[in-house]
Amino acid sequence: MNPAAVLQERFERNHIRKSVSKIGRASGNPTVLIATVEPEIREELSRLLETLSVNAIWVASVADVRSLIGKEKIAACLCGFWLQDGTYREVVRTLRRARIEIPAIIVSAPACPHESGEYLAALNIGVVDFLRFPYQRSDFERILESVIDREFQSTQIQASEIGRAFQQRETA
């Protein structure tokens, strides 16, 4: 059975509906967007996120990603290969079109062991990293912290440049 058929069967069996769910929305913590329909990925990432100080927004479709990227300040996007209405490729294209620097990390699923063959293809379209199932806590934390630190530093640089430009305009 091909991976798409397996995911469709699981989707129908688990009655995953198009919805956006948020957990642990603590102010000051970075927000991570997680796009996947795979129950195993959701369970595993939930377990790993429990110990990190991040907010998570869970979505199951590319349409949900499109609706959120302009409204929420997102530090990173963790994306499974398959979504209800597309693949990680559409998510990455959506992030690029929005011209918002949200780094994408692809996470593989246990049902599709051959996804790692997509590693180079994913990197070629702009994905930051690839996390292979089963996820190792140390790899997950390293990748996520690296991306969030990079996003935080980029935001700080932009804020300081805006501040300098404002100060120069005030003194002129």
Secondary structure as UniProt FT lines:
FT   HELIX           3..14
FT   STRAND          21..23
FT   TURN            27..28
FT   STRAND          31..35
FT   HELIX           39..49
FT   TURN            50..51
FT   STRAND          55..59
FT   HELIX           62..69
FT   TURN            70..71
FT   STRAND          76..80
FT   STRAND          82..83
FT   TURN            84..85
FT   STRAND          86..87
FT   HELIX           88..97
FT   TURN            98..99
FT   STRAND          104..107
FT   TURN            110..111
FT   HELIX           113..118
FT   HELIX           119..124
FT   TURN            125..126
FT   STRAND          129..131
FT   HELIX           137..171
//
